[in-house]
């Protein structure tokens, strides 16, 4: 029995690709996802339809004092979700690319050396075992170039 994380951008539009992934999984799989609209909702619906177990992670939004608290609760939820899976399937939107919470989850999965599949909206699937490297992660930083190099080397 494997726990399979299914995450993705809210702007990802190819619902059928998410459904087909869920339908292809072994019947004893446990789907680990969130309650976010789009990919996560579709994965949940497809898993229930296939009779698979589903584990939904939601942030604890009680007693939030400011915007920073709220953001940290979502990142905490993302870390819990990724930690609970053996394999992660991330669906990346063509419109927005690898951004926001999905990007954070992908980087966290790499840090934990999770088996990781990136499903691009152009239907390219990238299997990625590259461990997370302790490099800075800023757009214009020299190390960002190295991160791009390593991700392209796996393509």
Order of alpha helices (4+ residues) and beta strands (2+ residues): beta-alpha-beta-alpha-beta-alpha-beta-alpha-beta-beta-alpha
